[in-house]
Amino acid sequence: MKYDESVIDPSVPPSGPGCVDCDQADGWWLHLRRCAACGHIGCCDNSPAQHATAHATATGHAVIRSFEPGEDWFWDYRTESFMKGPALAAPTHHPDDQPVPGPRGRVPADWRSKLNP
């Protein structure tokens, strides 16, 4: 499969099992996204902090991949569309026992009211 090697590095592992920025701020997330260039794990745009998009904006890394079990789609911020991409270094999703939203113990009881539309 042909892909843009300037925006996707399939050899880079993910930065961890959850949103790096939420973990540093003691926050929480709904779904996780993986930067296809550097492996940074950030939270989705429905999450309160939207760290995946913030990472893309700050770094210019234009492509993310879902970091959810059973999902293998890529998103290109430049074209605002889904795209195909290569297999990425393992692991390809957060741990199966990690709840959604997550992480366990940091999600507020009223989490639904705190999501972005």
Residue pairs with C-beta under 8 A, 6 or more apart in sequence:
1 84
1 85
1 86
3 84
3 85
3 86
4 63
7 36
7 37
7 61
7 62
7 63
7 76
8 36
8 37
8 63
8 74
8 85
8 86
9 36
9 37
9 38
9 39
10 85
10 86
10 87
10 88
10 89
11 89
12 37
12 38
12 39
12 88
12 89
13 39
13 89
13 90
13 91
14 34
14 39
14 41
14 67
14 88
14 89
14 91
15 38
15 39
15 40
15 41
16 23
16 41
17 41
17 91
17 94
17 95
17 98
18 29
18 32
18 41
18 94
18 98
18 102
18 103
19 27
19 29
19 32
19 41
19 42
19 43
19 47
19 49
19 51
19 52
20 40
20 41
20 42
20 51
21 27
21 42
21 43
21 49
21 51
21 54
21 55
22 28
22 29
22 43
22 47
22 49
22 51
23 103
25 49
26 106
27 43
27 48
27 49
27 106
28 47
28 48
28 101
28 102
28 103
28 106
28 107
28 108
28 111
29 43
29 44
29 47
29 49
29 51
29 101
29 102
29 103
30 43
30 44
30 46
30 47
30 100
30 101
30 111
30 115
31 43
31 44
31 46
31 47
31 66
31 67
31 68
31 100
31 101
32 41
32 42
32 43
32 44
32 52
32 66
32 67
32 68
32 94
33 41
33 42
33 43
33 44
33 52
33 64
33 65
33 66
33 67
33 75
34 40
34 41
34 64
34 65
34 66
34 67
34 88
35 41
35 42
35 52
35 55
35 56
35 59
35 61
35 63
35 64
36 61
36 63
36 64
36 65
36 74
36 85
36 88
37 59
37 61
37 62
37 63
38 59
38 61
39 89
40 52
40 55
40 59
40 61
41 67
41 94
42 50
42 51
42 52
42 53
42 54
42 55
42 64
43 49
43 50
43 51
43 52
44 50
44 52
45 52
45 53
45 116
46 115
46 116
46 117
47 101
47 115
47 116
48 114
48 115
48 116
50 116
52 64
53 77
55 61
56 62
56 64
56 77
62 76
62 77
62 78
63 74
63 75
63 76
63 77
63 83
63 85
64 74
64 75
64 77
65 72
65 73
65 74
65 75
65 85
65 88
66 72
66 73
66 93
67 92
67 93
67 94
68 93
68 94
68 100
69 93
69 94
69 96
70 93
71 93
72 92
73 82
74 82
74 83
74 84
74 85
75 81
75 82
75 83
76 82
76 83
94 102
98 104
99 107
101 107
101 111
108 114
